[in-house]
Amino acid sequence: MKKFTILFFMVSSIAFNLAAQQNNMVRITGGTFTLGSPGTESGREKDEVQRQVTLSAFSMSRYEITQREYQEIMGENPSVFKGDNLPVENVTWFDAVEYCNKRSQKEGLRPVYTINRRTPAAGYPITNAEVTANWSNNGYRLPTEAEWEYACKAGTTTPFNTGEIITTAQANYKGNNLADNNSKTEYREKTIPVGSFAANAWGLYDMHGNVYEWCWDGYAAYAYGALNNPRGDSDVYYRVIRGGAWYYVDQYIRSASRGNYNPSYRIDGLGFRIVRQ
């Protein structure tokens, strides 16, 4: 009886852990949407040219990866603002890629990335590496830029998934609102716990503000014409970041706003979330 009880407890614990992991991922149904922003959108940049994009279904983490999650996988917490439920920040693109691989391995999934010529050979932050992707593997990875924008918009066509404007009661950013006659609201000057505001229509939190999020794509102009599951130009060194951060005004947290950093760069407003097929 004792052995049966222990076995039942172990199986129940495993089932609970798997359920918890799955509950932190949101299944995004594939579809076609308009990437980019219209020419009339306030704050629009010239690199937001509109394109029709069709995407396959994927799953995305409900929240930005937290410091607790990062510590459990990587054995360290590089964040400037400390707190288990705060988003991890101050990570390079290479660090985020390695996190995806290590988490995949821990959960018995096939890692998407192959990482060679890592600098340093061990330890963090990773400042350089050769990274290739096997898109048929079932492990975790960074979202493509198109996946990120599709998930952020969640069916909307407005500058923010909250509508024409956004407020600091809906996102963590520097509360100067270009889209609302430059009105000024709260400026928290730091990250805040993930999930502090309402989710978008697809159940994703903090797609606007808090921390910028690394994407897979090299930063380049969008290709012409309709696109099917675009993955960007992996030969371009600078990598796309999306979503804006706590220290930017609303112009830069719009759904279509594009940014980029050197993949070895890290700062206290730069983190990531993960996806898998």
Backbone bond lengths (Angstrom), bond angles and torsions (degrees), N, CA, C in turn:
res aa  C-N    CA-C-N  psi(-1)  N-CA   C-N-CA  omega(-1)  CA-C   N-CA-C  phi
1 M - - - 1.471 - - 1.525 110.52 -
2 K 1.349 115.33 -39.20 1.448 120.48 -178.93 1.530 110.46 -64.59
3 K 1.376 116.71 -43.84 1.461 120.60 179.78 1.528 110.34 -62.45
4 F 1.328 116.11 -41.70 1.464 120.16 179.90 1.527 110.73 -62.45
5 T 1.346 115.97 -41.37 1.467 120.08 179.99 1.516 110.92 -63.34
6 I 1.350 117.06 -43.47 1.468 121.32 179.54 1.512 110.36 -64.02
7 L 1.344 116.08 -44.77 1.464 120.18 -179.78 1.529 110.63 -62.32
8 F 1.335 115.57 -43.49 1.466 119.82 179.23 1.527 110.44 -61.13
9 F 1.340 116.50 -40.49 1.460 120.43 179.69 1.517 111.03 -64.35
10 M 1.360 116.44 -42.11 1.460 120.08 -179.50 1.523 111.16 -64.32
11 V 1.356 116.19 -45.47 1.461 120.33 179.08 1.519 110.45 -63.04
12 S 1.332 117.23 -42.15 1.461 120.94 179.39 1.518 111.31 -63.15
13 S 1.345 116.20 -39.93 1.461 120.55 179.89 1.513 111.28 -64.77
14 I 1.346 115.82 -43.21 1.466 120.04 178.62 1.522 110.31 -62.43
15 A 1.339 115.52 -44.64 1.466 119.92 179.65 1.524 110.91 -61.86
16 F 1.338 116.22 -40.37 1.459 119.94 179.62 1.525 110.79 -65.23
17 N 1.348 117.44 -43.23 1.461 121.09 -179.49 1.520 111.35 -63.11
18 L 1.336 115.94 -42.38 1.462 119.61 178.95 1.522 110.45 -64.73
19 A 1.342 115.94 -40.61 1.464 119.33 179.03 1.521 110.79 -63.82
20 A 1.340 116.16 -40.26 1.461 120.05 179.60 1.518 110.74 -62.90
21 Q 1.344 116.44 -42.53 1.460 120.18 178.56 1.524 110.50 -62.97
22 Q 1.328 116.38 -44.23 1.457 120.33 -178.69 1.528 110.87 -66.44
23 N 1.354 116.61 -34.98 1.446 120.06 -179.95 1.523 112.44 -67.26
24 N 1.317 117.58 -21.54 1.452 121.15 177.68 1.518 112.22 -87.67
25 M 1.323 117.34 2.10 1.450 122.21 175.13 1.525 108.72 -115.33
26 V 1.314 116.01 136.66 1.460 121.79 179.63 1.522 108.20 -108.35
27 R 1.330 116.77 128.89 1.464 120.65 178.20 1.522 109.18 -80.09
28 I 1.320 115.19 122.67 1.460 121.92 -179.09 1.530 108.45 -105.02
29 T 1.302 116.77 117.37 1.459 121.10 178.49 1.522 109.98 -69.30
30 G 1.324 116.40 136.68 1.457 119.99 178.24 1.520 112.11 -65.06
31 G 1.322 115.59 165.94 1.458 119.50 179.95 1.514 111.36 171.71
32 T 1.312 115.64 -175.11 1.457 122.78 179.82 1.528 109.27 -113.68
33 F 1.327 116.80 135.65 1.464 120.64 179.42 1.518 109.30 -146.32
34 T 1.331 115.63 172.90 1.460 121.44 177.82 1.523 109.23 -98.04
35 L 1.329 115.20 110.41 1.460 122.13 175.79 1.524 108.49 -77.33
36 G 1.330 117.50 144.05 1.454 120.60 178.57 1.513 112.25 94.25
37 S 1.326 116.03 -169.44 1.466 120.61 -175.75 1.522 110.93 -133.27
38 P 1.335 117.17 153.60 1.466 120.25 177.47 1.528 110.86 -70.74
39 G 1.330 116.04 155.96 1.457 120.65 -177.75 1.512 114.08 -62.27
40 T 1.314 117.95 -18.83 1.462 122.09 -178.28 1.527 113.31 -88.84
41 E 1.328 117.93 -4.12 1.469 119.95 -175.11 1.527 111.12 -71.58
42 S 1.317 116.54 130.30 1.458 122.00 179.92 1.525 110.59 -64.07
43 G 1.345 116.32 130.75 1.457 120.83 179.50 1.509 114.56 86.01
44 R 1.310 117.09 -0.23 1.472 121.75 -176.46 1.525 111.57 -61.47
45 E 1.347 115.36 142.37 1.461 122.16 175.01 1.525 109.25 -106.88
46 K 1.325 116.61 159.39 1.458 121.15 -174.69 1.529 113.51 -69.45
47 D 1.328 118.66 -13.90 1.471 120.71 179.15 1.525 112.91 -88.23
48 E 1.331 117.48 11.69 1.469 121.34 -178.28 1.521 112.05 -104.54
49 V 1.321 116.85 33.32 1.468 122.08 -179.38 1.528 109.66 -56.17
50 Q 1.316 116.04 135.68 1.461 119.67 -175.29 1.533 112.61 -77.50
51 R 1.323 115.37 143.34 1.458 123.57 177.64 1.525 108.49 -144.43
52 Q 1.310 116.90 147.86 1.458 120.43 170.98 1.526 108.10 -84.22
53 V 1.313 116.25 128.84 1.463 121.71 -176.80 1.520 109.36 -129.31
54 T 1.329 115.78 134.60 1.457 122.11 174.72 1.526 108.78 -112.81
55 L 1.321 116.06 130.28 1.458 121.95 -177.57 1.518 111.32 -123.68
56 S 1.325 115.27 146.08 1.460 120.96 170.81 1.526 109.03 -78.26
57 A 1.325 116.73 164.73 1.462 121.17 178.64 1.523 110.50 -65.82
58 F 1.327 116.06 150.70 1.462 122.39 176.63 1.520 108.44 -156.09
59 S 1.312 116.36 167.71 1.464 121.75 175.17 1.519 109.15 -112.45
60 M 1.322 116.85 140.67 1.470 122.08 -178.65 1.515 109.68 -128.59
61 S 1.314 116.60 144.74 1.464 119.57 178.74 1.526 110.03 -63.44
62 R 1.309 114.07 134.92 1.462 121.56 -175.92 1.533 111.21 -61.10
63 Y 1.324 115.66 -34.02 1.458 122.42 -177.53 1.529 110.15 -124.05
64 E 1.313 116.16 163.09 1.452 120.36 166.70 1.527 107.36 -61.09
65 I 1.333 117.04 145.25 1.465 120.20 -179.60 1.522 109.18 -58.74
66 T 1.338 115.39 128.44 1.463 120.04 -176.27 1.527 111.02 -87.51
67 Q 1.312 114.31 167.53 1.467 119.70 177.86 1.531 111.17 -65.13
68 R 1.328 116.68 -34.84 1.464 119.18 177.01 1.528 110.84 -62.94
69 E 1.328 116.34 -46.14 1.464 120.22 179.35 1.529 111.42 -62.58
70 Y 1.293 115.90 -42.02 1.466 120.37 -178.27 1.525 110.73 -66.54
71 Q 1.328 117.06 -44.04 1.463 122.05 179.39 1.530 110.96 -60.53
72 E 1.321 116.61 -41.61 1.465 120.63 -178.30 1.525 112.02 -62.74
73 I 1.314 117.27 -33.55 1.463 121.08 -177.59 1.522 112.13 -91.79
74 M 1.311 117.47 -42.91 1.470 121.68 -171.08 1.523 113.69 -97.31
75 G 1.341 117.15 -16.10 1.459 119.48 179.40 1.505 114.21 76.61
76 E 1.320 117.84 14.27 1.459 121.55 178.19 1.516 109.69 -156.33
77 N 1.328 115.40 163.67 1.467 121.17 178.11 1.524 108.45 -135.79
78 P 1.339 117.47 102.85 1.463 120.48 -176.44 1.523 114.66 -83.47
79 S 1.330 117.53 -0.48 1.463 121.73 -169.86 1.525 112.72 -63.09
80 V 1.306 115.19 148.22 1.465 122.28 176.50 1.524 110.19 -80.57
81 F 1.332 116.73 -46.73 1.460 122.09 176.77 1.529 108.20 -92.27
82 K 1.320 117.53 111.96 1.457 120.86 -170.94 1.525 112.38 -89.89
83 G 1.337 115.38 139.36 1.453 121.81 175.81 1.515 109.87 167.08
84 D 1.318 117.86 132.42 1.466 121.54 -175.32 1.519 112.78 -54.19
85 N 1.334 117.53 -39.95 1.463 121.14 -175.68 1.524 113.58 -99.45
86 L 1.315 116.16 8.86 1.453 119.78 170.73 1.525 107.90 -81.80
87 P 1.336 117.80 152.81 1.467 118.17 176.51 1.522 110.77 -65.96
88 V 1.307 116.87 141.08 1.463 118.72 172.75 1.525 107.37 -65.80
89 E 1.315 116.81 141.84 1.462 121.91 177.28 1.523 108.02 -143.66
90 N 1.326 114.57 -179.24 1.454 120.04 -178.83 1.530 111.17 65.29
91 V 1.349 116.10 35.56 1.464 121.94 178.69 1.523 109.91 -115.93
92 T 1.320 116.66 142.59 1.457 120.72 175.63 1.527 110.14 -78.71
93 W 1.320 115.13 165.92 1.471 120.02 174.83 1.520 109.79 -60.52
94 F 1.315 116.38 -39.30 1.469 120.65 178.94 1.527 111.30 -63.82
95 D 1.343 117.20 -39.86 1.469 120.59 176.04 1.525 110.81 -59.78
96 A 1.331 116.21 -43.27 1.465 120.99 -178.77 1.522 110.90 -64.03
97 V 1.323 116.91 -40.69 1.466 121.70 177.99 1.534 109.99 -62.88
98 E 1.323 116.76 -44.08 1.472 119.17 -179.85 1.526 110.88 -66.29
99 Y 1.325 117.39 -36.71 1.464 120.04 175.08 1.527 110.31 -56.73
100 C 1.332 116.50 -45.25 1.468 120.16 -179.87 1.524 110.56 -57.47
101 N 1.325 117.02 -45.67 1.465 120.78 -179.67 1.521 111.94 -64.88
102 K 1.321 116.94 -45.69 1.466 120.24 -177.23 1.522 111.26 -65.97
103 R 1.312 116.91 -38.45 1.470 119.37 178.40 1.524 110.14 -68.62
104 S 1.323 116.90 -39.25 1.471 120.32 176.91 1.521 110.09 -58.67
105 Q 1.326 116.43 -47.66 1.470 120.73 -179.39 1.522 111.20 -61.88
106 K 1.317 117.34 -41.46 1.461 121.19 -179.25 1.517 111.55 -63.07
107 E 1.341 117.29 -33.05 1.461 121.27 -176.88 1.531 112.58 -98.16
108 G 1.339 117.39 10.87 1.458 120.84 175.12 1.516 113.96 75.16
109 L 1.324 117.20 24.61 1.459 121.99 178.21 1.527 110.16 -101.61
110 R 1.314 115.94 162.62 1.466 120.25 179.36 1.526 109.05 -86.21
111 P 1.335 118.37 117.32 1.467 120.85 -178.58 1.521 111.82 -58.44
112 V 1.322 115.24 140.77 1.462 121.20 -179.71 1.527 111.28 -79.43
113 Y 1.325 116.42 -34.21 1.458 120.00 -170.76 1.525 112.92 -101.16
114 T 1.321 114.39 147.48 1.463 122.28 166.90 1.517 106.30 -112.72
115 I 1.331 115.89 125.02 1.460 121.78 -175.71 1.528 108.58 -115.58
116 N 1.320 116.72 116.85 1.464 122.65 178.89 1.521 110.61 -121.71
117 R 1.320 115.95 161.06 1.474 122.97 175.28 1.531 111.00 52.00
118 R 1.311 114.72 47.91 1.466 122.19 -178.03 1.520 110.57 -71.28
119 T 1.350 116.73 136.29 1.459 122.18 175.31 1.533 108.80 -126.72
120 P 1.352 117.38 118.02 1.461 127.92 -2.42 1.527 111.46 -72.98
121 A 1.320 116.87 169.03 1.465 120.66 -179.12 1.525 111.14 -63.30
122 A 1.330 116.96 -28.57 1.469 122.57 175.65 1.521 107.53 -146.91
123 G 1.325 115.97 153.92 1.459 120.12 178.89 1.519 113.05 93.05
124 Y 1.345 115.07 177.73 1.461 122.08 -173.43 1.526 109.60 -137.74
125 P 1.330 117.60 155.68 1.463 128.08 1.60 1.520 112.43 -76.40
126 I 1.314 115.99 152.06 1.458 120.87 174.02 1.533 107.14 -82.59
127 T 1.315 116.31 124.50 1.463 120.13 -175.46 1.519 113.43 -105.18
128 N 1.331 116.75 -11.72 1.467 118.83 176.59 1.525 109.35 -165.22
129 A 1.311 116.22 151.24 1.464 122.10 177.17 1.518 108.17 -173.67
130 E 1.323 115.48 161.54 1.460 121.17 170.16 1.519 107.16 -99.68
131 V 1.325 116.93 119.39 1.462 121.72 -174.79 1.522 109.78 -121.62
132 T 1.320 115.89 125.77 1.463 121.49 173.07 1.521 108.37 -123.28
133 A 1.332 116.22 158.90 1.469 120.75 -175.22 1.515 110.90 -123.29
134 N 1.327 116.01 136.89 1.464 122.70 170.44 1.523 106.43 -107.16
135 W 1.328 116.41 100.45 1.452 121.71 -170.92 1.524 113.08 -72.44
136 S 1.328 117.48 -10.38 1.465 119.85 178.67 1.525 112.32 -84.90
137 N 1.338 117.99 -12.87 1.457 120.31 179.12 1.524 111.07 -75.91
138 N 1.330 116.56 155.81 1.467 121.04 -169.54 1.517 114.37 -99.89
139 G 1.321 117.61 11.23 1.454 120.81 -178.12 1.520 113.44 -80.01
140 Y 1.324 114.13 -175.54 1.460 120.97 179.78 1.524 110.20 -79.13
141 R 1.320 114.42 153.00 1.467 120.88 177.97 1.521 108.75 -154.74
142 L 1.313 115.74 172.01 1.459 120.31 172.05 1.520 109.36 -77.54
143 P 1.323 117.75 149.12 1.470 118.66 177.20 1.520 110.58 -68.91
144 T 1.318 115.85 149.64 1.452 118.39 167.39 1.528 107.44 -71.01
145 E 1.312 115.54 162.15 1.457 119.19 179.15 1.528 111.19 -60.18
146 A 1.318 116.94 -40.34 1.467 120.62 179.85 1.524 111.17 -66.04
147 E 1.332 117.40 -42.14 1.464 120.34 176.99 1.520 110.71 -60.15
148 W 1.331 115.46 -43.18 1.461 119.27 -178.19 1.532 110.46 -60.95
149 E 1.336 117.01 -48.60 1.471 119.47 -176.86 1.524 111.50 -66.75
150 Y 1.318 117.07 -39.73 1.465 121.63 177.83 1.527 110.02 -59.64
151 A 1.341 116.12 -44.54 1.465 120.33 -179.26 1.518 111.53 -69.36
152 C 1.313 116.70 -37.46 1.462 120.48 179.45 1.523 110.73 -65.15
153 K 1.314 117.04 -48.15 1.472 121.09 -177.28 1.519 111.68 -65.48
154 A 1.322 117.32 -35.99 1.473 121.36 177.51 1.522 111.98 49.22
155 G 1.327 115.89 44.50 1.452 120.55 177.13 1.515 115.20 90.51
156 T 1.330 118.44 -5.52 1.459 120.91 -179.85 1.529 110.84 -85.60
157 T 1.322 116.03 161.86 1.467 121.88 176.17 1.523 110.74 -125.20
158 T 1.314 117.51 9.12 1.460 124.06 -179.48 1.536 110.14 -89.38
159 P 1.332 118.44 168.52 1.465 120.25 -178.21 1.525 114.06 -57.80
160 F 1.314 116.59 -32.19 1.466 122.42 -179.94 1.528 108.21 -127.42
161 N 1.313 116.96 155.71 1.465 116.68 177.14 1.526 112.04 -72.37
162 T 1.335 116.24 -3.02 1.463 122.01 174.02 1.532 111.88 -92.48
163 G 1.327 117.34 -6.87 1.459 121.29 -179.48 1.518 111.95 125.97
164 E 1.316 116.62 -151.82 1.463 121.57 -178.44 1.523 112.44 -69.86
165 I 1.322 116.95 -28.47 1.456 120.99 179.22 1.521 109.56 -131.06
166 I 1.331 114.99 166.96 1.454 121.95 174.95 1.521 107.03 -136.18
167 T 1.311 117.88 153.34 1.459 121.57 178.77 1.517 109.53 -126.82
168 T 1.329 115.96 168.43 1.467 119.61 178.85 1.521 112.05 -75.98
169 A 1.324 117.92 0.75 1.465 121.53 167.55 1.523 110.57 -86.60
170 Q 1.344 116.25 -3.71 1.466 121.32 -178.70 1.524 113.15 -120.66
171 A 1.333 117.42 -13.98 1.459 120.88 -178.17 1.517 109.25 -161.89
172 N 1.343 116.02 159.44 1.454 122.61 179.55 1.525 109.44 -100.19
173 Y 1.322 115.64 103.91 1.464 121.18 -179.78 1.520 108.47 -153.86
174 K 1.324 117.00 173.47 1.461 121.16 176.99 1.520 107.33 -74.73
175 G 1.327 116.90 111.15 1.451 121.58 -164.20 1.510 117.71 -72.90
176 N 1.339 116.25 52.20 1.462 120.88 169.87 1.514 107.48 -106.45
177 N 1.332 117.26 122.93 1.452 120.81 -169.30 1.526 112.26 -110.43
178 L 1.330 115.25 94.41 1.453 121.02 176.34 1.524 110.74 -58.94
179 A 1.329 116.48 -37.70 1.465 121.47 -176.45 1.531 112.40 -76.30
180 D 1.332 117.38 -3.80 1.466 120.59 -178.23 1.531 109.58 -133.94
181 N 1.348 115.17 53.82 1.464 122.30 178.23 1.528 112.91 56.10
182 N 1.350 115.58 34.26 1.460 122.39 176.24 1.530 112.96 59.10
183 S 1.325 116.04 30.95 1.461 119.30 175.71 1.518 109.96 -63.87
184 K 1.321 117.23 153.17 1.458 121.28 -177.76 1.523 109.77 -118.33
185 T 1.328 114.83 133.78 1.459 120.45 176.52 1.524 108.42 -130.40
186 E 1.296 117.96 -158.00 1.461 122.80 -171.61 1.530 113.12 -62.77
187 Y 1.329 115.57 143.00 1.463 122.34 173.51 1.530 107.55 -127.96
188 R 1.332 117.58 108.18 1.461 122.14 -172.54 1.525 113.17 -80.44
189 E 1.328 117.15 -24.68 1.472 123.48 175.51 1.526 114.03 66.32
190 K 1.332 117.38 25.45 1.465 121.54 177.40 1.523 108.39 -170.28
191 T 1.323 115.89 171.15 1.459 119.96 173.84 1.529 109.38 -75.57
192 I 1.329 115.45 160.38 1.461 121.24 176.20 1.528 108.39 -131.32
193 P 1.344 118.74 164.03 1.466 120.47 -177.09 1.522 112.75 -55.11
194 V 1.312 116.12 142.66 1.462 120.60 178.17 1.520 109.35 -61.88
195 G 1.330 115.65 148.65 1.455 120.08 178.50 1.513 114.40 75.29
196 S 1.329 118.30 19.30 1.468 121.14 -179.16 1.527 113.00 -73.77
197 F 1.326 116.59 -18.59 1.462 121.09 -179.04 1.523 109.59 -119.79
198 A 1.300 115.93 174.10 1.462 120.40 179.11 1.533 110.60 -65.17
199 A 1.318 115.66 147.08 1.466 121.60 177.06 1.524 110.02 -74.20
200 N 1.343 116.23 162.75 1.462 118.65 172.61 1.533 109.42 -76.13
201 A 1.312 117.75 -176.46 1.470 121.49 -173.63 1.517 112.58 -63.42
202 W 1.324 118.15 -19.40 1.464 121.69 -179.46 1.528 112.94 -102.95
203 G 1.330 116.72 11.34 1.461 120.20 174.06 1.505 115.55 83.40
204 L 1.330 117.92 20.30 1.461 122.70 179.57 1.522 109.66 -104.33
205 Y 1.335 115.83 137.66 1.454 121.40 -176.46 1.531 111.98 -106.42
206 D 1.336 114.73 149.28 1.476 121.96 170.97 1.519 113.84 59.09
207 M 1.324 116.93 34.93 1.461 119.19 174.44 1.527 110.92 -71.09
208 H 1.326 116.62 -21.82 1.461 122.02 173.27 1.527 108.59 -107.96
209 G 1.332 117.21 123.85 1.457 120.89 172.41 1.518 115.07 77.72
210 N 1.313 115.04 -165.05 1.462 127.11 -174.65 1.527 109.82 70.60
211 V 1.340 118.88 -81.10 1.464 119.96 171.48 1.524 109.66 -133.71
212 Y 1.332 114.93 146.57 1.453 119.52 168.25 1.516 108.90 -60.74
213 E 1.337 117.01 154.46 1.458 121.36 -177.36 1.529 110.09 -125.25
214 W 1.326 115.42 126.23 1.458 121.68 176.35 1.524 110.83 -62.94
215 C 1.322 117.05 138.15 1.464 122.95 169.79 1.522 109.00 -114.92
216 W 1.310 117.16 167.64 1.457 122.05 -179.63 1.521 112.42 -68.53
217 D 1.309 117.73 -40.64 1.462 123.19 -166.16 1.522 114.62 -63.14
218 G 1.340 114.77 142.97 1.447 119.87 163.56 1.517 108.56 -71.26
219 Y 1.341 116.62 144.06 1.461 119.95 -175.90 1.528 109.93 -77.20
220 A 1.329 116.47 119.56 1.461 123.10 179.09 1.513 108.44 -156.71
221 A 1.336 116.12 167.73 1.465 120.30 176.54 1.521 109.24 -64.13
222 Y 1.330 116.33 147.69 1.452 120.29 176.01 1.525 110.08 -63.01
223 A 1.318 116.75 145.57 1.463 121.02 174.49 1.524 109.39 -69.42
224 Y 1.324 116.36 156.42 1.466 121.06 179.55 1.524 110.90 -76.67
225 G 1.334 114.76 152.64 1.454 120.56 173.53 1.515 113.18 80.49
226 A 1.322 114.88 -179.59 1.466 121.33 178.84 1.522 109.88 -67.40
227 L 1.326 115.69 145.20 1.457 121.21 -175.71 1.519 110.31 -123.70
228 N 1.326 116.00 145.22 1.461 122.22 178.97 1.522 108.80 -121.58
229 N 1.333 116.62 113.29 1.466 123.05 -178.68 1.533 112.47 47.28
230 P 1.337 118.58 55.15 1.469 120.26 -179.85 1.525 111.33 -66.42
231 R 1.325 115.66 144.13 1.465 121.16 -178.85 1.519 112.21 -123.02
232 G 1.324 116.41 11.46 1.449 119.66 177.42 1.518 111.80 72.87
233 D 1.298 115.27 -178.70 1.467 122.27 -179.26 1.521 108.52 -99.81
234 S 1.327 116.88 103.48 1.467 120.52 -176.56 1.522 112.42 -71.12
235 D 1.339 118.11 -11.39 1.462 121.12 178.86 1.529 112.12 -83.00
236 V 1.342 117.07 -11.25 1.460 120.90 177.05 1.524 108.30 -81.86
237 Y 1.321 117.18 129.62 1.466 120.66 -171.98 1.526 112.58 -71.62
238 Y 1.336 117.50 -48.93 1.462 119.84 -178.94 1.525 110.11 -66.26
239 R 1.341 116.72 139.09 1.459 121.52 -174.78 1.521 111.62 -110.73
240 V 1.321 114.50 147.96 1.461 121.33 -177.11 1.526 111.18 -71.33
241 I 1.319 115.69 140.47 1.465 122.48 169.70 1.526 107.23 -122.89
242 R 1.318 116.20 147.68 1.465 121.15 -175.54 1.529 111.11 -137.14
243 G 1.342 114.90 153.62 1.465 121.58 168.36 1.505 116.71 100.11
244 G 1.329 118.02 -15.28 1.459 119.23 -178.19 1.518 112.61 75.18
245 A 1.321 116.04 177.78 1.460 121.04 -175.57 1.521 110.67 -143.97
246 W 1.318 115.10 173.70 1.462 121.76 -175.86 1.525 112.83 -58.96
247 Y 1.331 118.15 -21.67 1.465 121.20 -175.36 1.527 113.59 -102.59
248 Y 1.335 118.58 10.29 1.459 121.65 178.82 1.519 111.59 -113.15
249 V 1.355 115.27 150.94 1.466 121.08 177.43 1.523 109.35 -77.27
250 D 1.326 116.12 174.81 1.466 120.42 -170.42 1.527 113.70 -62.73
251 Q 1.320 118.77 -26.96 1.463 121.14 179.42 1.523 112.03 -53.20
252 Y 1.336 115.82 -35.93 1.457 120.47 -173.11 1.529 113.75 -96.45
253 I 1.329 116.60 1.46 1.464 118.24 175.39 1.526 111.23 -109.38
254 R 1.345 116.75 9.08 1.463 120.36 177.18 1.536 110.64 -61.79
255 S 1.317 116.16 156.49 1.472 121.08 -178.07 1.519 112.82 -58.11
256 A 1.346 117.77 -36.00 1.463 121.65 -175.08 1.523 113.60 -96.98
257 S 1.328 117.74 -2.41 1.463 120.43 -177.25 1.526 110.95 -66.65
258 R 1.324 116.20 133.13 1.461 122.32 -178.01 1.526 110.35 -114.02
259 G 1.310 115.60 138.84 1.457 121.14 173.65 1.505 109.44 -134.97
260 N 1.321 117.05 172.69 1.462 119.81 177.66 1.522 110.07 -155.70
261 Y 1.316 114.47 149.76 1.460 121.73 175.92 1.525 109.16 -138.86
262 N 1.320 115.08 155.86 1.458 121.39 166.39 1.539 107.34 -56.75
263 P 1.319 119.82 133.29 1.471 120.31 -175.45 1.529 114.42 -64.39
264 S 1.329 117.12 -12.02 1.459 119.88 176.58 1.529 112.18 -92.13
265 Y 1.331 115.90 -1.42 1.467 120.73 -176.36 1.520 110.14 -78.84
266 R 1.308 116.05 147.79 1.466 120.58 173.48 1.519 109.52 -148.18
267 I 1.317 115.20 146.63 1.460 122.10 -176.73 1.528 107.63 -158.11
268 D 1.329 116.08 165.23 1.466 120.52 -173.61 1.522 114.15 -76.09
269 G 1.311 118.11 9.72 1.464 120.55 174.70 1.514 111.97 -127.87
270 L 1.328 116.53 29.41 1.463 121.12 -174.08 1.520 110.32 -134.66
271 G 1.334 116.09 111.90 1.460 122.38 179.43 1.505 110.02 -134.14
272 F 1.333 117.71 -143.86 1.461 120.54 -179.24 1.517 110.84 -169.83
273 R 1.320 115.35 165.62 1.466 122.82 166.11 1.519 106.76 -130.82
274 I 1.325 117.16 170.10 1.457 120.66 -171.29 1.529 111.06 -124.02
275 V 1.324 115.19 159.70 1.457 121.88 175.51 1.523 108.74 -135.77
276 R 1.321 115.57 168.14 1.457 122.93 168.13 1.525 108.15 -156.59
277 Q 1.323 116.43 157.41 1.458 120.50 -179.11 1.531 110.68 -73.46
